[in-house]
């Protein structure tokens, strides 16, 4: 189970990664070393993006990779 604190951190990471990717291109990645080690565990992840309440896209995996 992921704690509420870890969920908030993961949401922050997703926001930052999207913003960073839009500004710098997809070839560069954000530095994850400044986040707590718990978020580095191999887990499945899925991100859904909405803009003004409408689905804009989603990406993810149901298996840890």
FENLINPE-V367153 format. One record per residue. N is the residue number from 1. RES is the residue in three letters. SS is DSSP state (h for helix, s for strand, l for the rest). PSI is psi in degrees with one decimal (999 if undefined). OMEGA is omega in whole degrees, 0 to 359 (NA if undefined). Layout:
n=[N & N]
res=[RES & RES]
ss=[SS & SS]
psi=[PSI & PSI]
omega=[OMEGA & OMEGA]
//
This chain:
n=[1 & 2 & 3 & 4 & 5 & 6 & 7 & 8 & 9 & 10 & 11 & 12 & 13 & 14 & 15 & 16 & 17 & 18 & 19 & 20 & 21 & 22 & 23 & 24 & 25 & 26 & 27 & 28 & 29 & 30 & 31 & 32 & 33 & 34 & 35 & 36 & 37 & 38 & 39 & 40 & 41 & 42 & 43 & 44 & 45 & 46 & 47 & 48 & 49 & 50 & 51 & 52 & 53 & 54 & 55 & 56 & 57 & 58 & 59 & 60 & 61 & 62 & 63 & 64 & 65]
res=[UNK & UNK & UNK & UNK & UNK & UNK & UNK & UNK & UNK & UNK & UNK & UNK & UNK & UNK & UNK & UNK & UNK & UNK & UNK & UNK & UNK & UNK & UNK & UNK & UNK & UNK & UNK & UNK & UNK & UNK & UNK & UNK & UNK & UNK & UNK & UNK & UNK & UNK & UNK & UNK & UNK & UNK & UNK & UNK & UNK & UNK & UNK & UNK & UNK & UNK & UNK & UNK & UNK & UNK & UNK & UNK & UNK & UNK & UNK & UNK & UNK & UNK & UNK & UNK & UNK]
ss=[l & l & l & h & h & h & h & h & h & h & h & h & h & h & h & h & h & h & h & h & h & h & h & h & l & l & l & l & l & l & l & h & h & h & l & l & h & h & h & h & l & l & l & l & s & s & s & s & s & s & s & l & l & s & s & s & s & s & s & s & s & l & l & l & l]
psi=[139.8 & 134.8 & 162.2 & -37.3 & -43.8 & -37.6 & -43.1 & -39.8 & -43.3 & -37.7 & -41.5 & -43.1 & -43.7 & -45.1 & -46.2 & -41.1 & -41.1 & -47.6 & -44.6 & -42.9 & -39.9 & -36.4 & -31.7 & -2.6 & 161.5 & -8.9 & -23.3 & 148.6 & 155.7 & 159.3 & 112.0 & -5.3 & -18.5 & -1.7 & 159.2 & 147.1 & -25.9 & -34.1 & -6.4 & -4.8 & 141.8 & 116.6 & 164.9 & 153.5 & 151.9 & 131.1 & 129.6 & 130.2 & 131.3 & 145.1 & 117.7 & 40.5 & -0.3 & 139.5 & 127.2 & -21.2 & 164.7 & 153.3 & 149.6 & -173.4 & 146.6 & -2.7 & 144.7 & 139.9 & 999]
omega=[179 & 180 & 177 & 178 & 179 & 177 & 179 & 179 & 180 & 177 & 177 & 179 & 179 & 179 & 181 & 181 & 179 & 179 & 181 & 180 & 178 & 182 & 189 & 183 & 186 & 181 & 180 & 182 & 178 & 179 & 180 & 183 & 182 & 179 & 182 & 183 & 182 & 182 & 179 & 179 & 179 & 179 & 172 & 178 & 180 & 181 & 178 & 182 & 176 & 174 & 182 & 177 & 180 & 179 & 179 & 179 & 176 & 181 & 177 & 180 & 179 & 178 & 175 & 179 & NA]
//
